[in-house]
Amino acid sequence: MSQISTPNLSYRPDIDGLRALAVLSVVLFHAFPEWIHGGFIGVDIFFVISGYLISSIIYKGLDVRSFDFRDFYIRRIKRIFPALILVLLSCLAFGWFALLSDEYQQLGKHVFGASTFTNNFMFWAESGYFDNDSNTKPLLHLWSLSIEEQFYLLWPLLLWWIYKWKAHLGKILLGLTVSFILLHFYIFHPDRVAAFYAPYARFFELLIGASIAYHHLRLKTKVIHPLYKRFKSIQSFIGLGLILIGIQIIAKESHFPGWYALLSPVLGASLIIDSHQDSFINKYLFSNKFAVWVGLISYPLYLWHWPLLSFGYIVEGQIPTLGMRITLIILAILLAILTYYFIEKPVRFGSPKTSRQKAILLAILMIIIGAIGGVIYKKNGLIQRKAATPIIKHQGDTGHVLFHQYPYQHFYLCTPQNIQDEALRWDSTIRCFQSKKDQPIDVAIIGDSHAEHLFIGLSEALPSKNVVYYTRPTLPILGNSEFNHIFDYVLSNKNIKTIILDAYWSNRKNELPKHTSLFDGLTHTAHTLYLQQKNTVIIDDVPVFSFDPKQCKIIRPLSSKNNCVEDKKYFDKKYQAYAPALKLLKKNKEVSVINTVPLFCNEKNCTMEKDGKLLYRDDQHLNIEGSRYIGKFIAEEMKKKKLL
């Protein structure tokens, strides 16, 4: 037998070491996603740690009836605000010289969200098919900080209230944790965006940490059999193994959080935290001086690393080179060290006599920064800045505003009314139009947003035809319930003679029914349309690029580069996901396949520019000029094949 100290909510260096694992996994994932596939699960480890540590503080105070709400929030402000204020100010300062007006406007909005800890709701609202590349949002990583702060705001008040039933606290805590787990899986899990950003979908991770803290609070120093100590060491080994497996096998495409989060980072971190600090892994891996030191600077390192990588992406117009990414991570570490020792420590651990004054000053500074962000957003990114007027190399609209305004100015809302009512929206803009108002429909374009961007060009290339487009954010095949009303109408309308199917084919393969293929789905759809005397045309997909078309359109501030070309190998990887199906379909007399790739690619490269005009509005969607370019070609091909 031996006497060991079971966890009693005192300082544990091994938890700082676990913080190091969490932050390094996130940083390395953001810098080298091609190697560290699931490093983003480090955020979930942070949630468990935060739930454990914050609840420990509250339990200890409530247990001896000395918990002070004011003191608690003062300590939170001193812990969170100093480094965050510095990073937000730095982003605003760099953005002044580096960002275009729309980019600086977006940054201002996100600075406001960061200062009010509502960024997770902002990113939740912004997410969607036309959302900006995440690499262009320097403050995207602060969604997790917002969720933690929302938890910190509610949890002390709730614990103070339920502590009145102290004898039942464990049961209440267990009930809350189970309830939020069920809420996550049965309410939010089907919606990947809500499951990711919604605080009440993530609170179960913090509550699991809180439950471990409550369990440890009730433990006391006692004599324990050596086998129990060995069991705890095995437990921490298993926990570390679960985390490392998650980092290796979980990917951005995984339905995350869900079971992946619960079984890997959350359970893994819980097993490690629940193991006492004398367990082998905790003692020799997580409690070593280097791991603890990295854990101590983990907060400023987390704050700094993503803005640096994001600004690197924005300035370069594409993913920075390996050498630049390594340099930016080294810079993030240096800034984290300076922030911790010269900003965070002096404010956080300075004289307790000035704590209240420091907290008030920090709160005022945060309010001012939030107001500055709000002004930048309201003033459209301060277009008077020099950076807001870059050198234009190729004319063409980027972003989605002008593209979605154009149909309102030149065409008519689609018919029938029931399909119009179900149409997708861009902000408040209906995305369902036809080229003529009071004429029977001749040509129907059906698909997702990659079909939508054909409409303008085809309508203008076929002035004698009434062209309509119907879109849903999924695969356009019969049997897909999202398209039921659309196909029912098209099949029953004898005036519609030509159906054009187009989609982001390579990205839709996971939406097929079980035990079927893209070839089967399109063949069945074409055959059904053929029986109703419809001509079916399938369009292959346009090339997808790894960079923003702004890089082609302009020479950015702080950069002398201008590039419109992508190595064709980048597109070929996606193309091979559906090319065999289209090749087989070309042999089917009931369908016509039109290949548009040669419009953009030669044997070596693909381009988003033609004859001095930009063809793309983001990395995968054509702009107005691009729609005209491809629409004219498709119209000519259909005329040659007598499909009109």
N, C-alpha and C positions, 0 to 999 in steps of 0.2 A: 504494500500500500504506500501511497505518497500523497502529500498534501499539495494541491494546486489551487491557484486562484482562478475560479471561473469568472467569466466576464461580468463586471459589476458597473458598467457604464463609465469607468474611468478612461483616461486617455489611452488609446491603443495605436502604437506606431504601425502595426500591420494594416490598419485601415487606411492610413496615409499611403502605404505601399500598394494597397488595392486601388486607391485613387490613381496611382502612377500607371498601373496597367490599363485603367479605364481611359485616361487622357491620351496615353501613347497609342492605344488602339484607334481612337478617333482621329488623332493627328495623322498617323500613318495611313489610315484609310483615305482621308481627304487628300493627302499628298501623293499616295501611290495606290489608287483604287484597283489598278490592274494586278496588284500583288496581295493587298490586304482586303479581301472581298467583303468581310463582314465586320470590319472595325467599328462601324457606327454603333454596334451594340454596347460600346463603352458608355454611351449616354444612359442606357438602362441600368448599368452598374452604378453610375452616379446617382440615379433615382433611388436605388435600394440603400446606398450609403447615406444619402441625405435624409431619407425617412428614418433610418436608424439613429443618426447623430442628433437630428433636430428633436426627435421624440425623446431621446435620452435626456436632453437638456430640460425638456418640459416635464417629464416624469419626475426627475430629481427635484425640481422646484415644487411641483404639486404635492409630492410625497411629504415634504416637510412644511407645506403651506407657506412657501417663501417665493413662489413664482410671481414675477412682476412683468406684466404685459409690456409696459413702457421700456423696461430694461431689455426685454427679449427683442423688441423691434429696433431699439437703438443698436444692439449688437448685430442684428441682421444688416442694418444700413451700413454700419462700419465695415462689415465683412464684404458686402456685395458692391456697394456704390463706388468706392475709390477707383478700383481697376476698371470698372465698367465705364465710368465717366471719362477716364483717360482714353479708352479705346474708342468711344463714341466721338469724342472731340477730334481724335486723330483721323477717323474715317471721314468726318465732315471736312477737315482741312485738306486731306489728300484728294477727296472727291471734288473739291473746288477747282483743282487744277487738272483732274484726270477724267471727269465724267461729263458726258453729254447732258443736255437739259432733261431728257426723260429719265436718264439713269440717276441724275442727281435728285430729281423729284422723287423717284422711288426710294433712294437712300434717305431722303428727308422723312418720308412716311415711315420707313422702318426704324429710324432713330426715334421718332415719336413713339412707335410701338415698343421699342426697347426701354425707353424711359418710363413708360407706364406699365411695363411687363404684360403687354397684350400682343406681342409679336406672334405667338402661336395662333391666335385668332386671325390675324392679318394674313399669315401664310396659308392658313386653312381656306380663307375666302379667296385668295389669289390662285390657289392650285387649280389645275385643269389642263386641258389639252393644249391651250395656247399660252400657258404660263411661261414666263421667262425661264431660261436655263438657270438652274439653281446656282451654277457657277458665277452668275452675274449679280448675286445678292450677298454682299459682304457681311450682312448681319443675320443671315439665315440661321446660323447655329444658335442664336439667342432664343429660339423657340423653346428650348429645353429649360433655359433659365426662367422664362416666363411661367412655365408650368410649376417649377419649384417655388417661385415666389407666390403664386396663387395658392399653393398648398400651405406655405408658411403663414399666409394671411388667415386661412380658415382653420387650420389644424389646432393651433393653441386654444382658440375660442371653443372649438368642439370638445377638445380634451378637458378643458376647465369645466365644461358643463357636464360631461359624462363622469367626471371624477366624483361627482356626488354619489354615484352608485359604485363606489370603489370596489366593493366585493364582487361586482359583476363586470369590472372593467375588461378583464381578459375575454369574457364571452362577447361583450359588445364590440371589442376590437376585432375579434375573429369574425363576427357577423358582418362588420363593415368591410373587412378585407375580402371575404367571400362574395359579398354583394357587388363590390366594384370589379372583381374578377368576372363574375357573371355578366355584369353590365358591359364590360369590354367585349366579351366573346359573343354575346347574343344581341347586343344593340349596335356596337360600333365596329366590331371586327369585319362585317361584310363591306363596310365603307372604309377603304384603306386610308383615305385622307383623314377622315374623322378619327380613326383608330390611332393615327400617328400624332395628330396635333391637339385633339381635344383633351383638356386637363382631366375630365372625369373618366376618360378612357385610359389614362396613364396613372391615375392616383393609386391603382392597385399595387404598382411597383413600389411606391413610397410607403404604402400601408404595410406591405410585407416587411420592409425594413423596420417600421414602427412596431410590428408584432414581435420581431426578434428582440428589439430593445426592451419591450415589456417582459418578455421571457427572461432576459438577462437581469432585469431589475429584481426579479424574484429569486434569483440564485444567490447563494452565499458561499464563502470559502468553506470547503469541506474536504474530508479525506476521500480520495477517489482511487479505484483500482487501476493499475497500470494499463489493463486492457481497454478501459474507457478512454484513457489518454491516447492510446494507439488508434482507437476507433475515431476519435476526433481528428487525428492526423490523416487517416484514410478519407474522412469526410471532406477535409480541405483539399486533398488531392483530387477527389471527384469533382469538387466545385471548380477548381482550376481547369480540369480537363473539359468540363462542360463549356466553360468560357472560351477556351482555345479552339474547341471543335466548332463553336458558334462563329468565331472569327473566321474560320476556314471555310465553312459550308454555307453560311447565310449570305445572301446576296441582295442587292438593291431590288431585284425582281421578286424576291420572296414576299409572301403575304405577311408582312411584318407590321406591328409587333406579334400579336397572336401567340400561338403555341411556341413559335421560335423564341420569342422573348421570354416566355414563362419558363421554358425548359433549359435555355442556355444562360443568358446573362443574369436573369433574375434568380433562378434556382442556384446557379453557380455562385453568384455573389453572396446569396443567403447562406449557403453551406460554408463558405469561407468566413463570413462574419460570425456565424454561430459557433465556429470552432474557436476555442480559446487561443490566445496569442502565443501560447507555448507549443501549439501544434507545429509539426515540422515545417510545412509550407509557410505558415504565418510567421514563424520565428526566423527562418533562414532565408526566405525569399522576400516576403513582404515587409519584414522588419529590418532589413539591412539598410545601412545609412543612405546609400544611393537611391533606393526605392522610396524611402521616406522623404528624402529631399525633393525628388520629382513630384511626389504627392503634395508637398507643401507649395510648390509653384504651379500645381495643376490648374488652379482656377485662372490665373492670368495667362497661362499657356493656352488654355482652351479659348479664352477671349481673343487672343492675338492671332492664333494660327490661321483661322479661316478668313478673316479680312485680308491678310497678306496674300494668301493663295487666290482668293477671289479677285482682288485688284490685279494680281499678276495675270489672271485669265482675261480680265477686261482689257487691260492695256495691250496684251499680246494678241487678243482677238481669238485665241484658241488655248487649249491646255498648254501651260508653260512647259518648256523643255525639262528634262530630268534634272539637269544641272541647276536650273533656276528654282525648281521646286525644293531641291536640297538646300539651296541658299536661303530661300524664304523660311524654311523650317528652322534653320540655324538662327536666322534673325528673330523668329518668333520666340525661340528659347532665350535668346539674349534679352529681348524686351520683357519676357516673363520674369526673368531674374531681376532686372532693374525695377520692374513694377512691384514685385514682391518685397524687395528689401528697402526701396526708397519711397514707395507709396503705400502699399498695403500694410506692412508691419508697423510703420510709425503711426498711422491712423488707427489701426485696429488695436494695437497693444500700447498705445501711449498712455498718458496720465488719465486715470478714471475720472478725475475731477472735471475734465473737459469733454467727457463722452457726449453729454447732451448737446453741447454747443457744436461739436463736430458733426453729430447726426443731423442737426438742423441745417448747418451749412451745406452738407452733402445733399440733403433733400432739396434745398433751394437751387443748388447747381444742377441737379437732375431735372428739376422743373424748367429751368432756363434752357437746358439742352433740348428737352422735349419740345419747348416752344419754338426754338430755332428750327428743329426738324419739321414742325408743323408749318412754319412760314415758308420754308423751302418747298414743301409739297404744294402749298396753296399758290405760290408764285411760279409754279411750273418749272421748278429746277433752276430758277434765277438765270433766265436766258441771256442776260447782259454779260455774263461771264465769257471770257475769251474762249474757254474750253467748249462752250456751248455752240460755237460756230466753227466746226472743223473744215478741212479742205475736202470737197466732194470730188471723187474720181468717177463714179458711175451713178447716173440718175436712176431713181426708183424708190418706191415706198418701202419702208421697213416697219416692223411692228404690225399691229392688226387694226388700228383705228381706221385708217384711210381705206383699207381693203373692205372692211365691213360697212363703211359709209357709202361706198360706191354703188352697190345695188339699190340702196334707198333712193339715190339720186337718178338712177337710169332705168330701173326695172320695177317690177310689181310683186307684192307679196303673193306667195304661192296659193294655189287652190289644190284640193278642197280645204274647207275651213278646219275640219277636225285634225288634219295633218299639220296645218299651220299652227293650231293651238298647242300641239305637242312638240313643235320645233325647238331645236336647241337655241340658246341665246348667247350673244356676246355682250356682256354687261346687260343692257336692256334691249339690245338690238336683236330682232328676230332673224334667224338664219334659215330662211326658206323663201326663195324667189323664183319667179318665172319671167321670161323676156317679153311676153305680150299679155295684155290685160284681159281682153274679151274674146280670145280665140281658143279653140281646142288645143290641148297640149300634144305636141308631136314627138318630142325627145325628152326622156326623163333620165337625169343623172342620179344614181343611187349609191350611197356609200358613207364614208366618214368625212372628216375635214379635207382629206386628200382628194375626195371627189368634189367637194365644195369648191376647191380652188380651180376647177375646170370651167365653172359656170360662166364667168365673165367672158372668157375667151371664146367659148363655144357659142354663146349667145350672139356675140358680135360677128363671129365667122359664119353664122347661119341666120342672116337677117330675115329670111322668109319663113323660118320655123319658130314655133313657140317652145322654148327650152325651159325646163324646170329642174330644180335639184331638191332632193330629199335626203337628209342626213341624220344618222344616229351615230353615237360614239362607239361603234362596234362593227362586226363583220357583216357585210351585206349579202346574206344568203337566206334562202327560204328555210324556215325552221327556227331562225333566230327571232324570238318573240319581239325584240325591239323593232323589227321591221314588218311586223304582221300587218298593221294598218296600211303601210306604204305599198307592200306587194299586193295586198288585197285590192287596193285602188288601181294600181297599175295594170294588174291582170284583168280587171273588169272594164277598164277604159279602152274601148276599141280604137279611139283616135291615136293613142300612144303606140307608135310603131317601132320605135327604137329605144332600147334600154342600155345605158352605159353604167357599168359597175367599176368602181375604183375604190381603193382603200390603202391604208398603210399596211400592206399585206404581211410584211415581215414581223410587224408588231402585233398582229391579230391572230397568230396561229394558236395561242393559248385559249382563244374564245370559241374554238370549234367544239361541237358535241363530242362526247366520248366515242371512240371506235370509228371515227371518220377522219377525213383529210380535207385539205383545201380543195384538192381536185374533185373529190366526191361532192362537196358542198356546192361548188360552182357548176359542176356538171348537172346536178339535180336542178339547180336554179335555172340554168340555161335551157334545159329540156322542158321544164314547165312553161317557161316563157315562149319557147318555140311552138309548143302545142297551141298556144293562144295567138300564134302568128306574129310574134314579136321578134325583132332583130336584137340579139344580145351582143354587146361589145364590151370586152374586158380590157382595161387599160393597165399596163404594168405601172409600177410606182416610180416616181421621180427620185433622183439621188438624194440621199440624206447626207448632210455635211457635219463636220465636227466643230464648226466655228460659226459665229454670228455673221450674218450678211453685212453688218455694219463694217466689218473688216474689209469687205469688198467695196462697199459704197464710199468709204471715207478713209482719210489718213487720220488716225486718232490722235488726241492730245497725248503728249509724252511718248509718242511712237512715230517712227518714220516708215513703218511697214504698211503695205497694202496688198492683200491677197484674195483671189477669187477662186483658187484652184485647190482641189482635194485629190489625193492619190486614189485612183479608181478601186484599189484593193479595199479601201474603207467601205465603199458602197457594195462591192461584190460580196462581202461577208453577209450583208443583209439580203442581197438579191438572191443568193443561193437558197435562202429559206423558202422561197416560193417559185423560183424559176423553173424547177422541174414540173410543177403543176401547170404553169402556163405553157410550157413546151408540149405537154400532152394535150392540152386543150386546143392547141393550134390544129390538131388532127381531127377535131370534132367539127362537123359541118353545121352544127346547130349554134355555134358561137364563133365570133371573130375576136382575135387578140391583136391589139395594136401596141407595138413596142415603141416607147418614147425615149428610152435611154440614150440612143444615138444623138438625140437633140442636145444632150448635155455632156456626154462623155465620148472620148476617143479611147483607144486601147490602153492609155496610161492614166489619164486624168479625167475628172469631172469638173465642170465650171458652173458657177451661178451667175455668170455674166455673158451677154451676147451682143456684139456690135455696140459696145459702150453703154449698154443698159443692164441694170441689175434685175435679176429674174426672181429672187427670193425675198420673202419678208421675215422669215426666221430660218432655222437650220433645215427645215423640212417642208415648209409651205411656200408655194409660189405667191408672188405679189401680183399686182394688176398687170404689169407688163409681162410677167412670166405666164400668167393665165392666157393672155393674148397670143403669146408665142406658141404655147402648146395647143391651145384651142384651134388655131388656124391649121396646124399640122393634122390634128385628129379629124377635123372637118373634111380636109382634103382626102385623107385616107378613107373615111366613111363614104365619100362620094365615089371614089375609085371602086370601092367594093359594093356599091349600089345598096348601101344600108340606110339611105334616107328616102 
